[in-house]
Amino acid sequence: MTTPPPALLIAGHGTRDEAGAEAFRAFVRELERRRPDLPVAGGFIELSAPPLGEAVSGLVERGVRRFAAVPLMLVSAGHAKGDIPAALAREKERHPGISYAYGRPLGPHPALLDVLERRLDEALGGTARRPADRSDVTVLLVGRGSTDPDANAEVHKAARLLWEGRGYAGVETAFVSLAAPDVPSGLDRCAKLGARRIVVLPYFLFTGVLPDRVRRQAEGWAEAHPETEVRTADVIGPEPELLDLVLERYEEAVKGDLRMNCDSCVYRIALPGFEDKVGLPQQPHFHPDDDGHHGHGHHHGGHAHSHAH
């Protein structure tokens, strides 16, 4: 008899916005449709129903003993690092005999960057699809914001990866709560850098109180600065890429394949402008001053790959 695969538990943040909570629940139902072979459940850490504990209890009632928990979150802040593991540890005490693996947060994965690029195209009316058409477009990527500097740095990483190879004039970052710069300050910065057209891009999975606040703040700033064109893009939403990514994180957690950062590695993933690097063999790399004996003249700048010394 084959062992059934571990169940999939989706851990969400929670929101006071009922449409946002329902978007999460609908996303979990869609995952169930995609993987009828897996028991799937989802719950929230706070603010929304069902709570995570109820989702775990539901799985246990269905006979589940092993599951993989995937945080439906873009960055690893306090919730992904502390609250979800603590909640899962509580559930293990409540349900002796269960075991679980814990997956990675979602971003900044190239598939999600592609969705963000699509949201930017839509906000611009489909007129800036090529890098050459984007040279006057500055993007303000707005994250949730955290008291965790590492989490805020992840939003900057997403911004840089979004900028690479896509031709935008720049991708700046701002945060809607708990971290600076806030949205108006981020827009001020874009304007000081000479931005003529700005697209405010919420770095959020689903609709909710905070993405709505981002839009309102952007509209308020735009009214006070009529000389600058400001548009606001939509959130990522329950796109096929997001469903695929959650299942990828599930498979990683089940197999224990929690790798170093390979999601955005140019040697594994075709990133815009760097497609030729995928699959390139990696050569040892010598600088002119390494030990003195590899310092041949053709290794200028440390950029040449070493060949069979």
DRENKELUM-560342 format. One record per residue (C-alpha): residue in one letter; x, y, z. Coordinates in steps of 0.2 Angstrom, whole numbers, always signed. Layout:
<atoms>
("a" (X Y Z))
...
</atoms>
This chain:
<atoms>
("m" (+0 +0 +0))
("t" (+7 +17 -5))
("t" (+8 +31 +8))
("p" (-3 +45 +4))
("p" (+6 +62 +0))
("p" (+6 +74 +14))
("a" (-9 +86 +14))
("l" (-6 +105 +9))
("l" (-10 +118 +22))
("i" (-10 +136 +16))
("a" (-7 +149 +30))
("g" (-14 +166 +27))
("h" (-11 +183 +36))
("g" (-29 +188 +38))
("t" (-38 +204 +34))
("r" (-52 +215 +40))
("d" (-58 +216 +21))
("e" (-71 +202 +18))
("a" (-67 +202 -1))
("g" (-49 +199 +3))
("a" (-53 +185 +15))
("e" (-65 +177 +2))
("a" (-51 +179 -11))
("f" (-40 +168 +0))
("r" (-53 +155 +3))
("a" (-57 +154 -16))
("f" (-39 +152 -19))
("v" (-38 +137 -7))
("r" (-53 +130 -16))
("e" (-45 +132 -33))
("l" (-29 +123 -26))
("e" (-41 +108 -21))
("r" (-48 +107 -39))
("r" (-30 +107 -46))
("r" (-24 +93 -35))
("p" (-39 +81 -31))
("d" (-26 +69 -25))
("l" (-21 +80 -10))
("p" (-31 +85 +5))
("v" (-30 +104 +5))
("a" (-35 +116 +19))
("g" (-32 +135 +22))
("g" (-33 +146 +38))
("f" (-28 +163 +44))
("i" (-16 +169 +58))
("e" (-28 +183 +63))
("l" (-42 +194 +58))
("s" (-51 +182 +47))
("a" (-60 +165 +47))
("p" (-56 +151 +47))
("p" (-42 +152 +60))
("l" (-27 +141 +56))
("g" (-30 +129 +70))
("e" (-48 +125 +63))
("a" (-40 +121 +46))
("v" (-28 +109 +54))
("s" (-42 +101 +65))
("g" (-52 +98 +48))
("l" (-37 +89 +40))
("v" (-34 +78 +56))
("e" (-53 +74 +55))
("r" (-50 +68 +37))
("g" (-37 +56 +43))
("v" (-22 +67 +39))
("r" (-6 +64 +49))
("r" (+7 +73 +39))
("f" (+6 +89 +30))
("a" (+16 +103 +22))
("a" (+12 +121 +27))
("v" (+15 +135 +14))
("p" (+14 +153 +20))
("l" (+4 +163 +7))
("m" (+15 +178 +10))
("l" (+27 +187 -2))
("v" (+40 +191 +11))
("s" (+47 +182 +27))
("a" (+42 +194 +41))
("g" (+36 +191 +59))
("h" (+21 +181 +53))
("a" (+31 +168 +42))
("k" (+46 +168 +54))
("g" (+37 +167 +71))
("d" (+18 +167 +71))
("i" (+15 +152 +59))
("p" (+28 +141 +66))
("a" (+22 +145 +84))
("a" (+4 +141 +78))
("l" (+10 +124 +70))
("a" (+19 +119 +86))
("r" (+3 +122 +96))
("e" (-7 +111 +84))
("k" (+6 +97 +86))
("e" (+3 +98 +105))
("r" (-16 +97 +102))
("h" (-15 +83 +89))
("p" (-2 +71 +95))
("g" (+5 +60 +81))
("i" (+4 +73 +67))
("s" (+20 +79 +58))
("y" (+23 +94 +46))
("a" (+36 +102 +35))
("y" (+36 +121 +33))
("g" (+38 +129 +16))
("r" (+46 +145 +11))
("p" (+37 +162 +7))
("l" (+33 +165 -11))
("g" (+43 +180 -17))
("p" (+52 +187 -26))
("h" (+49 +172 -38))
("p" (+52 +176 -57))
("a" (+34 +170 -60))
("l" (+27 +183 -49))
("l" (+38 +196 -57))
("d" (+30 +192 -73))
("v" (+13 +194 -66))
("l" (+19 +211 -59))
("e" (+25 +216 -76))
("r" (+8 +211 -83))
("r" (-1 +222 -70))
("l" (+10 +237 -75))
("d" (+6 +234 -94))
("e" (-12 +234 -89))
("a" (-11 +250 -79))
("l" (-2 +259 -94))
("g" (-16 +253 -105))
("g" (-5 +240 -114))
("t" (+5 +254 -122))
("a" (+22 +250 -114))
("r" (+25 +232 -118))
("r" (+43 +234 -124))
("p" (+58 +240 -115))
("a" (+60 +254 -127))
("d" (+42 +260 -123))
("r" (+45 +260 -104))
("s" (+60 +272 -103))
("d" (+49 +286 -96))
("v" (+40 +275 -83))
("t" (+45 +275 -65))
("v" (+38 +261 -54))
("l" (+34 +263 -36))
("l" (+33 +245 -28))
("v" (+24 +247 -12))
("g" (+26 +233 +1))
("r" (+16 +229 +17))
("g" (+30 +236 +28))
("s" (+37 +227 +43))
("t" (+47 +231 +59))
("d" (+59 +217 +52))
("p" (+73 +225 +42))
("d" (+76 +209 +33))
("a" (+57 +208 +27))
("n" (+59 +226 +20))
("a" (+75 +222 +11))
("e" (+65 +208 +2))
("v" (+54 +221 -5))
("h" (+69 +230 -12))
("k" (+76 +214 -19))
("a" (+59 +212 -28))
("a" (+60 +230 -35))
("r" (+78 +227 -41))
("l" (+73 +211 -50))
("l" (+58 +219 -58))
("w" (+69 +233 -64))
("e" (+82 +221 -72))
("g" (+80 +220 -91))
("r" (+63 +227 -92))
("g" (+67 +244 -97))
("y" (+58 +255 -84))
("a" (+66 +271 -79))
("g" (+67 +265 -62))
("v" (+59 +254 -49))
("e" (+58 +263 -32))
("t" (+51 +256 -16))
("a" (+39 +262 -2))
("f" (+29 +254 +12))
("v" (+11 +256 +17))
("s" (+14 +253 +36))
("l" (+27 +251 +49))
("a" (+42 +256 +38))
("a" (+48 +271 +29))
("p" (+47 +278 +16))
("d" (+28 +279 +15))
("v" (+18 +280 -1))
("p" (+18 +300 -2))
("s" (+37 +300 +2))
("g" (+40 +287 -11))
("l" (+31 +297 -24))
("d" (+41 +313 -19))
("r" (+57 +303 -22))
("c" (+51 +297 -39))
("a" (+47 +315 -43))
("k" (+64 +322 -37))
("l" (+72 +309 -48))
("g" (+63 +317 -63))
("a" (+49 +305 -65))
("r" (+36 +310 -78))
("r" (+25 +295 -77))
("i" (+23 +284 -61))
("v" (+14 +268 -59))
("v" (+11 +263 -41))
("l" (+12 +244 -40))
("p" (+5 +236 -24))
("y" (+16 +221 -19))
("f" (+1 +212 -12))
("l" (-7 +195 -17))
("f" (-25 +200 -14))
("t" (-37 +215 -12))
("g" (-38 +221 +6))
("v" (-37 +236 +18))
("l" (-19 +240 +14))
("p" (-20 +239 -5))
("d" (-35 +250 -4))
("r" (-25 +262 +7))
("v" (-11 +262 -6))
("r" (-23 +267 -20))
("r" (-31 +281 -9))
("q" (-14 +288 -4))
("a" (-8 +288 -23))
("e" (-23 +297 -28))
("g" (-21 +310 -15))
("w" (-3 +313 -20))
("a" (-8 +314 -38))
("e" (-21 +327 -35))
("a" (-8 +338 -27))
("h" (+4 +335 -41))
("p" (-6 +337 -57))
("e" (+11 +339 -67))
("t" (+15 +321 -64))
("e" (+5 +307 -72))
("v" (+1 +294 -58))
("r" (-8 +277 -61))
("t" (-11 +263 -49))
("a" (-9 +245 -54))
("d" (-19 +230 -47))
("v" (-13 +217 -34))
("i" (-6 +201 -40))
("g" (-22 +191 -38))
("p" (-26 +172 -40))
("e" (-16 +170 -56))
("p" (-11 +153 -63))
("e" (+7 +158 -59))
("l" (+3 +160 -40))
("l" (-6 +143 -40))
("d" (+9 +135 -48))
("l" (+21 +143 -36))
("v" (+11 +137 -21))
("l" (+12 +120 -27))
("e" (+31 +122 -31))
("r" (+33 +127 -13))
("y" (+23 +112 -7))
("e" (+34 +100 -17))
("e" (+50 +108 -10))
("a" (+44 +107 +8))
("v" (+39 +89 +6))
("k" (+55 +84 -2))
("g" (+65 +94 +10))
("d" (+72 +103 -5))
("l" (+74 +120 +3))
("r" (+88 +127 -8))
("m" (+99 +142 -7))
("n" (+91 +157 -17))
("c" (+90 +149 -34))
("d" (+73 +156 -38))
("s" (+81 +172 -46))
("c" (+97 +164 -52))
("v" (+102 +169 -69))
("y" (+110 +152 -72))
("r" (+93 +143 -68))
("i" (+79 +155 -73))
("a" (+78 +165 -90))
("l" (+77 +183 -83))
("p" (+74 +197 -95))
("g" (+90 +201 -104))
("f" (+100 +187 -96))
("e" (+92 +172 -106))
("d" (+109 +167 -113))
("k" (+115 +162 -96))
("v" (+103 +148 -92))
("g" (+112 +132 -90))
("l" (+130 +139 -92))
("p" (+143 +128 -84))
("q" (+151 +137 -69))
("q" (+170 +139 -70))
("p" (+181 +143 -56))
("h" (+184 +162 -56))
("f" (+202 +169 -52))
("h" (+206 +187 -49))
("p" (+223 +194 -54))
("d" (+229 +195 -36))
("d" (+223 +177 -31))
("d" (+239 +169 -24))
("g" (+250 +178 -37))
("h" (+250 +163 -49))
("h" (+234 +165 -58))
("g" (+237 +183 -61))
("h" (+238 +182 -80))
("g" (+234 +198 -90))
("h" (+218 +192 -98))
("h" (+209 +191 -82))
("h" (+206 +210 -82))
("g" (+193 +216 -70))
("g" (+189 +199 -63))
("h" (+176 +195 -76))
("a" (+184 +182 -86))
("h" (+181 +164 -82))
("s" (+196 +153 -79))
("h" (+199 +140 -91))
("a" (+209 +124 -87))
("h" (+224 +130 -78))
</atoms>
